Amino acid sequence: MPSPSTSAATWTLAIDFGTSNSAAAHSGATTGRIETLSLTHTSNLMPSSVFVAGPQAISVGDAAINQAQQNPAGFVPSPKRLIGGAPTVTVNNVTLPTYALVSAVMRAIIARGAAAHAGAPPTQLVLTHPEAWARQQIRVLVDAAAHAGIDPARIVTISEPRAAAAHYSRSHAMQPGAKIAVFDFGGGTLDVAVLTVTSENAFSVVAARGDNGLGGKNLDALIGRWVEERLDDRDPNLVTYLRRQAPVDVVQSLQESIRRAKELLSEAPSATITVPTPGGRQTLQITRDEFDELIGPSVAQSMSLTRATLLDAGITHPEQLTALYLTGGSSRIPLVQRRLAELGRVATLDDPKTVVAQGALVTAMADAAPPNQPPPNQPRGATMPGAAVPGAAVPGAADLMPSWQGAGTAPNPAVPGAGVGDTGTPKRRWGRIAVIGVAALAIVGIVAGVVAAMNRDEQPDTPSVPSGSSASVSVQASGDASVIRDQEALLAALPATFRDSLTTCTSAGYNVDGALRLTCKVDSDSSLASLGASPDSIFTLVMSDVTEAKQRIKNIRNGIYSDGKGTLVENDARTAAADIARTSATIDSYTIKYANTSSGLVADVQGLRSIEDAKTFLTRSGLMS
């Protein structure tokens, strides 16, 4: 495939079709670089749900959810769960091939991508699938894409854990023989895989397990029971109404409030749940401690599955694992990350919900890049993990090729990663999902050394600890950088006004370089608190990693986080940049995405009252000076 820069009509699209939500990434129309694709006006995700009104009338995403309020019989919330079952499905008295439901979702995503490329269809389409899927299941995905108008010869497939590993490793080279784990905790499923870096710098999956009955929706249900118990103390009749008599829109409104509260609890110590009732609205407040107690057994179940997978791979000690990568929105829950930290070094990036789609695109574009020419966003001299090498039998990479040469033909039975063992017996099925989450709020540790730049053409910046810090800095080597792992040292490295305004700081784990991340609340008595949309509304998540700051500052300048609708702010030296955008269509507040390549600081600040107040926050806190 030609380089994206050679033709405006030449571009690649990767689709991560999930159980509850789907994500996509594409080679940018103007830059040719890897970008997440906005699938709605407010999110990079879209619900995978469909509504069947007739054989040629299938709505998808939010439109499907809306139509379900009038006719639940036509609603299919998770078409992915049907793959591997009967070849046809009957919905709302309409019988269709199973792939037709999947195709409707893919068609909508392809259309969104084409709209960003002057109406041109993708030159290549990359589809992700669970590692253990059989060939017949993968074929449903390809048939769905073909039904949506894509030539099967232009469709390639890659397993989800390989795609996730490719995404995380593109800026962190690993030695052959190193073992990594991918913990994929989505809305409907939990999948864990262990991969080994092969001598060809590709990935080979050595162990995989999954639980199709454990995901973020299970945690929503636990909060739902908690809500009913609290309401039962006040008004038992209200609980009966919500269980048996409430209209669909009332039930969905409550479920949405529960989901938002769950996501906010990953960043804040408490959250409010709004309960619609016949007589008005009632509110309940749930704390993170209460949430942790509710989900404790489910988290313990996920840890048991992870330990079993590690043992399958011969891993008995955390030091045997190079990194434990997180994907899926539910992996952002602090309790989950704390428990996982006992099993290995946890590694996360900005958005665990889209890493699989981005990783699939990374691998496809690496394979398509001319010899000695790195693909977009890839350092020179690096070989992409999982990339198919022409003429070579690369373990774990051969599934990155056209799955079918024509409609109706069988997939290549020799394709590794297609979910079939040596005997041809389908492996245990396991799935993944990316789920909607709220903007993270984190303080990340300041990198105290020079980190290799994301782009080898650029010179790495030398991070420094801001003046005025008298605390001794505790550092620990991580790859080619030293990072702050001590909370006191991290806080001491922040701008003084910013540091003095923070309170209730808790660990949010470590990033891929081992840098400490903290979530903090802005003290209601500080000069920064008056900029909040409501009392006690401002929370921040901070981290410091020069490599991550470099990548983020590019994303900020390209408008990735706000789909180009945000307000860009930069300092005179262009070492610091921020993107200010409304938190969401339903939340009347603003969020700051910030990065500083000089100090390595990366920060998210949520809960600001307006764009102007967000700008004031940046200058008053010392983040933008």
Secondary structure, DSSP 8 states (H G I E B T S, - for coil): ---GGG-TT--EEEEE--SSEEEEEEE-TTT-SEEE---SSS-SEEE--EEEEETTEEEEHHHHHHHHTT-GGGEES-GGGGTTS-SEEEETTEEEEHHHHHHHHHHHHHHHHHHTTTT---SEEEEEE-TT--HHHHHHHHHHHHHTT--GGGEEEEEHHHHHHHHHHTTS---TT-EEEEEEE-SS-EEEEEEEE-TTS-EEEEEEEEETT-SHHHHHHHHHHHHHHHHHHH-HHHHHIIIII--HHHHHHHHHHHHHHHHHTTTSSEEEEEEEETTEEEEEEEEHHHHHHHHHHHHHHHHHHHHHHHHHTT--SGGG-SEEEEESGGGG-HHHHHHHTTTS-EE--S-TTSHHHHHHHHHHHHHHS-TT---TT--TT---TT---TTS--TTTTTSSBS-SSTT----TT-TTSSB-TTS-B---------------BEE--B-S----SSTTS--------TT--S---EEEETTEEEE--HHHHHHTS-HHHHHTEEEEEEEEE-TT--EEEEEEE-TTSTTGGGBSSTT--EEEEEE-HHHHHHHHHHHHTTTTTTT-SEEEE-TTSSEEEEEEEEETTEEEEEEEEEETTT-EEEEEEEESSHHHHHHHHHHHTS--
